Amino acid sequence: MLQSNCAIFLCDPSKPDSCDAGCNGWLMTSAFSYLLKSGGLEREKDYPYTGKDGTCKFDKSKIDASVQNYSVVAVDEEQIAANLVKYGPLAIGINAAYMQTYIGGVSCPCICGRHLNHGVLLVGYGASGFAPSRFKEKPYWIVNNSWGKNWGDKRYYKICRGSNVRNKCGVDSMVSTVSATHSSKEE
């Protein structure tokens, strides 16, 4: 097993296609599987994010949260919304091409591929918000992103949802939920 500060390389080095891409992406379900096997993860203050590939400095004695179980959610918007309400935030994959220039409103690009290249957190949804590219109100998903508090709408991104734009930018393609526990260590 190899690990970087961006992502964990859970792979067999003798099989090049079995590895992830470190800072260039990975599947959330693979990360959950790794966390089940490794025992958990450390707090960010103990193992800060650097955005650079490197060597693993994981310290099992500093585990602060553990994964009990994870599951993949159906790719039906009604099921995704129901799971969001029942379990809270969901991990999703998305094509982040239009996120890079997002400043507000509901993003509803006319053409957006479903090639997933970024992992984010689906935190909510709304019934109606203005989509500048469509000049009308659209239902939307609310996504929390890790690009800093000055990105987007204070770290949040709204992307259109609904039957006529189903799976816009691949948002419905890879949805998962995790059951986790936190240790009782003091802050």
N, C-alpha and C positions, 0 to 999 in steps of 0.2 A: 504494500500500500504506500502511495506517495501522497503528500498533502502540501498545499500551498496556503497562503493567507487569504487568497481569493476564494478558492474552492478546494475540495478534497478530491484527489485522484484515486478513486476506488477502481483499481484495475490490475490486470496482469501485464507487467511491462513487456513480456515476450509476445503479447498480442496487442499491437498498436491501436487497433480499432476499438479496444475495450476501455480506453481511457477517456476522461472528460477533457474539456478545454481550459481548465484553470480559470484565469481571469476572463476568458472569452466565452464562458457559459457552461452550464450543466443542467441536468434535470433535477427538479426538487425531490422527486420520489427517490432518486439515487442518493441524494443527501440524507433523506429520512432513513433510508435503509442503512447507510453508513452510521448514522447516529444511534440506531438501534444496536449495531454491532460494537461500536466504540464505547458506548455507555452514556453519551451525551455531549454537551458542549459547554464551553467556558463563557463567562460574562465578557462583554466587549472590552471592559476596562482591563481584564486579565489577558485578553488575546485580541488586541485592537486590529481593525481592518486597515490594511495598507494599500490595497489595490494593486499589489505586485505579486507575481508568482515567487515562491521561495520554498524553504524547507519547513517541515512541520515542527512546531514547537508546542503541540498539544500536551497538556498536563492533566492527566486523569484526576489528580487530587483537587483540581480546581473546577470540576464539573458543577455547573449551576442548574442545568435543566436537562432532562432526559426525555426521549421519545418513547411513549408506551406503545403506540400503534399509529399507522397512517393508512389512508385509503384514497383511491382515485374517485372523483365525483363524475357522474354521468355528464355528457356533453350537451345536455338539454338545459336551456336557460331557466326553465321553471324549477328543475332539480337543483341547479346551481344556486338560485335565489333561496330555495328552501333550506339547503345546506348552510348557506351563509347566515340565515336567521337562526338556525338550530345550533351551529357549532362556532359561529364567529368568523373572523377573517380566514380566507382560503388562499393558498399558494397557487398562482397561475403563471403560465408562460404567455408571452405576448410578443408580437413583432413591434419593436420599439421605434421604428422609423419615424413615425409622426409624433412620438413623445418628445423627441429631441428639440422640437421647436414650439412645444405647447406652452401657452401662457394663460389660458383660461377658457371658460365655456365648455361646450361638449364637443370633443373631437369626433368627427364623423367623416373621415377621408373617403373620397369616392372609390379609390383603389388603394388597398393595403393588403399585401400578401399575408399568408398564414404561416410563413416560415418563422418559427418561434426563436427569438434570440435574446430574450431578457426575462428574468423572473421577478415578479412583483407580488404584492399582497392585495387581493380583492377584499375591500372592507365594507362596501355598501352598494346601494343602487338608488336611483331616483326615477320618478315617473315622467318628469318633463323638465328639460333644460335647453337653453338656446344653443343650437349648433350653427356657428357662423358659416360653415361651408355648405350647409343645406338651407340656410335662411329660414329655419323654422325650429320649433321645439321638438326634441327627441327624448325618449327614455334613455337612461345611461347607467353604466357601471361606475363605481368610484374605486379607484386604484391608488394605493399608497406606494410611493417609489423611494428608492434609497439615494437619489442624486443630490440630496441636501435640501435644507429648508428654503433656499432661495429659488429652487427649481419649480416650475409649474405653478399650481395654485397652492403654495405652502406645502410642497411635497406630494400633492394630490393631483390626479389626472382623471378626467371624466371622459369616457369613451361610449359612443352610442351602442345601444343594444335593441333587441326587438326582432320580430319576424322578418322585416324587410331588410335588415342589415345583419342578420345572424352571423355570429362568429367573426365579427369585424376585427381585423388584425390578429386573428387566431385566438382571441380572448377566451373562447369556450373550449378550445382544443385540449388543454392540459390543465385540469383543475384538481387540486388535492387538498386534503385536510389532515391534520395531525393531532394526536392526543399527547400532550406533554405534561410533565410535572416539574416543578421548581424545587430546589433544595431549600432547606430552612436556614441556610447560611445568612449571616447578617450582611447588610449592604456595606 
